[in-house]
Amino acid sequence: MPKAYVFTRYGGPETEALVEVDRPSPGPGEILVAVRAAGVNPVDWKQRTGYRRPGETGSHAFPAVFGNEVAGVVEETGAGVDGFAVGDEVFGSAVAGAYAEFALLAAPVTAHKPAGLSFTDAATLPVAAATAYDGVRQLGLPSGATVLITGAGGGVGSAALQIARALGLRAVGVASEGKKDFVESLGAVHVPSGPDLATRVRAAAPDGVDGVYDLVGGDVLAEAATLLTDRTRLITAGAPAPRSKLGGARVERVRNAAVLDAVAQLVVDGQLDPHVTRTFPLDQAGEALRTIEEGHARGKIVIEVAA
């Protein structure tokens, strides 16, 4: 039987286990893939604690397989699926977990993997890079404008910095002092995180910032909002919703194959480096999660599954 890394109930790391599961069977509009790589994201461990993303309803059935983004090879297609065939190399958002030898993908949010894109890099795109792309595009800033990105050292943040640059924006990234070189290597101006953030941003961008893409929430979001006169240029993926007094909005996820194609092309063209800094085999998925959960990750973490 195929293996998967799961959580058996809501709680902490003690709920996690590598177990044998039945091979999934694709339903209408679904694709079964043999997983080659799965991206690791903060939302993965948050879901283990009972967190629900916007739009989610109901509870997980246990055991629940971790993971939301997958790259792999098509094994089987469900009824009504067009444009995909057995043997195609694809990537997309998992229907019910990605840290596994087999996973189901929803055909409308699955894309063909370009030949010049590795499975490992492709597995970083459906959640992190696509969220970054959606957010930067949502701001609608003109070329030459300045965008402030908080949480710039993580998977979404580092992608957002690069996508902003690819769209002709000046990027200012807020991250810890230890990630200064990393942020600057992406062509952005680094601002150290911590109290009195607004003062440091004003010093780094004396002409002001035209938009804010927040990936942290809380006090960071509240302070970043003070830098804007037009709060419609404030969006967040780091908080459930901006507090009413702040204005702004949540990132609106497009969730379609066209976005996946766009971010994949940015990688192939050399404008977006997923910055996969560590990979783990499936039997070390718990260690991969701890790296994210404890806040020690820089760039992206990926679980690689042997063929």
Secondary structure, 3 states (H helix, E strand, C coil): CCEEEEECCCCCHHHEEEEECCCCCCCCCEEEEEEEEEEECHHHHHHHCCCCCCCCCCCCCCCEECCCEEEEEEEEECCCCCCCCCCCEEEEEECCCCCECEEEEEEEEEEECCCCCCHHHHCCHHHHHHHHHHHHHHHCCCCCCEEEEECCCCHHHHHHHHHHHHCCCEEEEEECHHHHHHHHHCCCEEEECCCCHHHHHHHHCCCCCCEEEECCCHHHHHHHHCCCCCHHHEEECCCCCCCHHHCCEECCCCCCHHHHHHHHHHHHCCCCCCCEEEEEEHHHHHHHHHHHHCCCCCCEEEEECCC
